[in-house]
């Protein structure tokens, strides 16, 4: 049993049924922020689960399918660019995670949340787990679902706004992306509050 599953087993023995939740997309200059919540089936372990940032895109895609097939329950949710601008990215990420947990429509004893903060609107007891996607199999699974879904969404946005290269950088502030913003100006999915520093430098 991997250390990530051992951690989850200890939590399960302590509290009973629980989910892991994580978000993807706090840092980019464009696009919605996504989150997922996952209840893993202890009888169907998924080999290779890890922090989504440590996995190749191909490996994440493979694990995504395995998680969908083998998890007891899962939900993927998001907060929009408009919400990010209105309540700030941290609160929007927390909102996306609470939506994912509520979307499970399942009674839980505990929610494991990646990071050092807890969403305010969770309907169950919660525990913050720093670097949780490298500690808990459930949080790792949630990180993969959130990341893959967000990457797919950004590839769809690349078809609508082809000039920015979203399929390459997924909205993060790479050299290519910032050059394209300065060349073409922002599009409707850019987070304007994130672009202030870019325009101040100009």
Secondary structure, 3 states (H helix, E strand, C coil): CCHHHHHHHHHHHHHCCEEEEEEECCCCCECCEEEEEEECCCCCCCCCCCCHHHCCHHHHHHHHHHHHHHCCEEEEEEECHHHHHHHCHHHHHHHHHHHHHHHCCCCCCEEEEECCCCCCCCCCCEEEECCHHHCCHHHHHHHHHHHHHHHHHHHHHHHHCHHHCHHHHCCCCCHHHHHHHHHHCCCCCECHHHCHHHHHHC
